[in-house]
Amino acid sequence: MITESDIGLAVPDDAVAIAALSRRVIEHGLEWRWTPQRVLASMADADTNVVVARQFNDLLGFAVMRYADEEAHLLLLATQPRCRRQGVGSMLLAWLESTLQVAGIRTIKLETRSGNAGARAFYKHHGFVEHDRRSGYYQGVEDAVRYLKQLGLPDA
Ligand SMILES: CC(C)(COP(=O)(O)OP(=O)(O)OC[C@H]1O[C@@H](n2cnc3c(N)ncnc32)[C@H](O)[C@@H]1OP(=O)(O)O)[C@@H](O)C(=O)NCCC(=O)NCCS
């Protein structure tokens, strides 16, 4: 079972595994953009968090979020196919949402491939609302569906 203590910031040694998972389960059929170099650059970027779910040396999933003044952009989120529907994706998202509460950011945006029914069900489950569609957004191969979520105010 996954717990909060299994979630934490990625380290440079994770870059290859993160990039490979992105290529396999997010970027399939597209030109590979999230290479190890780009993942490493994101880790080094002060406005971006790269987060992993890890048990012992096993990387179960990861997420990348970029922060702006008023909103955050969830750029990537993926879990290993062998550990789906076990709460790993939800735990990564909850970790990132807690950072937003601290930063006073209340809006999360993201986009996902229109044909990705699993991801769309996941985001809907977590209170994201579909607000827009971008034709051919993914290298002309597939449309994007864009989602927004407004977070509540932290408890007083
Ligand atoms: C989308 C993804 C991150 C979800 O990760 P996960 O670890 O399986 O998610 P969770 O176990 O936390 O799911 C929480 C809830 O979301 C919903 N959900 C998740 N995956 C779903 C699916 N394939 N179909 C329908 N509902 C789904 C369910 O309500 C689920 O709760 P339940 O299992 O009790 O019914 C994972 O399927 C994945 O990595 N997909 C490939 C990459 C991807 O599409 N990333 C997102 C776009 S960048």
The ligand as an SDF file (V2000), in Angstrom:
LIG
                    3D

 48 50  0  0  0  0  0  0  0  0999 V2000
   -4.0010    8.4590  -15.1090 C   0  0  0  0  0  0  0  0  0  0  0  0
   -3.0950    7.7310  -14.1210 C   0  0  0  0  0  0  0  0  0  0  0  0
   -1.9540    8.6560  -13.6830 C   0  0  0  0  0  0  0  0  0  0  0  0
   -3.8890    7.3130  -12.8750 C   0  0  0  0  0  0  0  0  0  0  0  0
   -2.9930    6.7340  -11.9490 O   0  0  0  0  0  0  0  0  0  0  0  0
   -3.4820    5.6530  -10.8670 P   0  0  0  0  0  0  0  0  0  0  0  0
   -2.3360    5.4380   -9.9350 O   0  0  0  0  0  0  0  0  0  0  0  0
   -4.0190    4.4360  -11.5450 O   0  0  0  0  0  0  0  0  0  0  0  0
   -4.6820    6.4360  -10.1710 O   0  0  0  0  0  0  0  0  0  0  0  0
   -5.4600    6.1270   -8.7980 P   0  0  0  0  0  0  0  0  0  0  0  0
   -5.3050    4.6860   -8.4280 O   0  0  0  0  0  0  0  0  0  0  0  0
   -5.0370    7.1020   -7.7790 O   0  0  0  0  0  0  0  0  0  0  0  0
   -6.9710    6.4120   -9.2630 O   0  0  0  0  0  0  0  0  0  0  0  0
   -7.8740    7.2060   -8.4960 C   0  0  0  0  0  0  0  0  0  0  0  0
   -9.2260    7.1790   -9.1480 C   0  0  0  0  0  0  0  0  0  0  0  0
   -9.1740    7.7690  -10.4710 O   0  0  0  0  0  0  0  0  0  0  0  0
  -10.1070    7.0760  -11.3450 C   0  0  0  0  0  0  0  0  0  0  0  0
   -9.3550    6.3420  -12.3610 N   0  0  0  0  0  0  0  0  0  0  0  0
   -8.0220    6.1600  -12.4440 C   0  0  0  0  0  0  0  0  0  0  0  0
   -7.6840    5.4630  -13.5500 N   0  0  0  0  0  0  0  0  0  0  0  0
   -8.8510    5.1850  -14.1750 C   0  0  0  0  0  0  0  0  0  0  0  0
   -9.1640    4.4690  -15.3690 C   0  0  0  0  0  0  0  0  0  0  0  0
   -8.2080    3.9120  -16.1470 N   0  0  0  0  0  0  0  0  0  0  0  0
  -10.4620    4.3620  -15.7330 N   0  0  0  0  0  0  0  0  0  0  0  0
  -11.4400    4.9200  -14.9800 C   0  0  0  0  0  0  0  0  0  0  0  0
  -11.2050    5.6210  -13.8180 N   0  0  0  0  0  0  0  0  0  0  0  0
   -9.9130    5.7440  -13.4380 C   0  0  0  0  0  0  0  0  0  0  0  0
  -10.8570    6.0860  -10.4450 C   0  0  0  0  0  0  0  0  0  0  0  0
  -11.9810    6.7690   -9.9040 O   0  0  0  0  0  0  0  0  0  0  0  0
   -9.8130    5.8060   -9.3630 C   0  0  0  0  0  0  0  0  0  0  0  0
  -10.3980    5.3340   -8.1510 O   0  0  0  0  0  0  0  0  0  0  0  0
  -10.7900    3.7580   -8.0080 P   0  0  0  0  0  0  0  0  0  0  0  0
   -9.6150    2.9560   -8.4810 O   0  0  0  0  0  0  0  0  0  0  0  0
  -11.0600    3.6090   -6.5420 O   0  0  0  0  0  0  0  0  0  0  0  0
  -11.9990    3.5540   -8.8760 O   0  0  0  0  0  0  0  0  0  0  0  0
   -2.5150    6.4310  -14.7730 C   0  0  0  0  0  0  0  0  0  0  0  0
   -3.5800    5.6760  -15.3300 O   0  0  0  0  0  0  0  0  0  0  0  0
   -1.4840    6.6730  -15.8490 C   0  0  0  0  0  0  0  0  0  0  0  0
   -0.3090    6.8220  -15.5460 O   0  0  0  0  0  0  0  0  0  0  0  0
   -1.9000    6.6970  -17.1250 N   0  0  0  0  0  0  0  0  0  0  0  0
   -0.9650    6.8570  -18.2370 C   0  0  0  0  0  0  0  0  0  0  0  0
   -0.3450    8.2290  -18.2460 C   0  0  0  0  0  0  0  0  0  0  0  0
   -1.3910    9.3120  -18.2840 C   0  0  0  0  0  0  0  0  0  0  0  0
   -2.4050    9.1680  -18.9280 O   0  0  0  0  0  0  0  0  0  0  0  0
   -1.1070   10.4100  -17.5550 N   0  0  0  0  0  0  0  0  0  0  0  0
   -2.0260   11.5260  -17.4760 C   0  0  0  0  0  0  0  0  0  0  0  0
   -1.8820   12.4840  -18.6070 C   0  0  0  0  0  0  0  0  0  0  0  0
   -0.3130   13.3140  -18.5680 S   0  0  0  0  0  0  0  0  0  0  0  0
  1  2  1  0
  2  3  1  0
  2  4  1  0
  2 36  1  0
  4  5  1  0
  5  6  1  0
  6  7  2  0
  6  8  1  0
  6  9  1  0
  9 10  1  0
 10 11  2  0
 10 12  1  0
 10 13  1  0
 13 14  1  0
 14 15  1  0
 15 16  1  0
 15 30  1  0
 16 17  1  0
 17 18  1  0
 17 28  1  0
 18 19  1  0
 18 27  1  0
 19 20  2  0
 20 21  1  0
 21 22  1  0
 21 27  2  0
 22 23  1  0
 22 24  2  0
 24 25  1  0
 25 26  2  0
 26 27  1  0
 28 29  1  0
 28 30  1  0
 30 31  1  0
 31 32  1  0
 32 33  2  0
 32 34  1  0
 32 35  1  0
 36 37  1  0
 36 38  1  0
 38 39  2  0
 38 40  1  0
 40 41  1  0
 41 42  1  0
 42 43  1  0
 43 44  2  0
 43 45  1  0
 45 46  1  0
 46 47  1  0
 47 48  1  0
M  END
$$$$
